Amino acid sequence: MKNFALALSLLLVSICTQAAEYKRVDISASQIRFTSRQMGVPVEGAFRKFDASLAFDPEAPSAARGQLRIDLSSIDTGVREVDEEVVGAHWFDVKRHPDARFEMRQILSQGGERFQISGALNLKGVTQPVVLNAVLKRSASQAVMEGSFVIKRLDFGVGGGAWGDVKIVANEVTVQFHLVLRP
């Protein structure tokens, strides 16, 4: 009887976990990171300030909606001089374009806990479509959505002047996200 009660409890926890709709992104536990290459050497960093809105039920992904806003001045590469340079006019131009925005347009299930997310990224006044793959890892109290995608910085006008030379700074930038979702 003890084993039956334990099995039933585990089944109920599993069902409750699977049926969660996530309505909040825990910003303090989430991360937006990136990797680019300068003269062939990886340059890694993160954005320390961002906010998000979300309504996502993994059992009905097509009804999901959400937005992400990144404060571009919160860039942290670990090198003060680089951080000061990239907020300037040739890079992010944060005086005129203080943030980047991602507007989710569609989530499609790819089977299991994998999803394809389509949306529009607005960076430095330019909007481009973005399609990315994400994996959802669920527990009883939260879920973690992780994934990455590649953007071409020059498509957004990021890195002008001498910095537009892709032999110096690669055009491709990989963006990684780790979003902690709460019901």
Buried (B, 14 or more C-beta within 10 A) or exposed (E): EEEEEEEEEEEEEEEEBEEBBBBBBEBEEBBBBBBBBEEEEEBEBBBEBBEBEBEBBBEEBEEBEBEBBBBBBBBBBEEEEBBEBBBEEBBBBBEEBBBBBBBBBBBEBEEEBEBBBEBEBBBBEEEEEBEBEBEBEBEEEBBBBBBBBEBEBBEBBBBBEEBBEBEEBBBEBBBBBBBBBBE
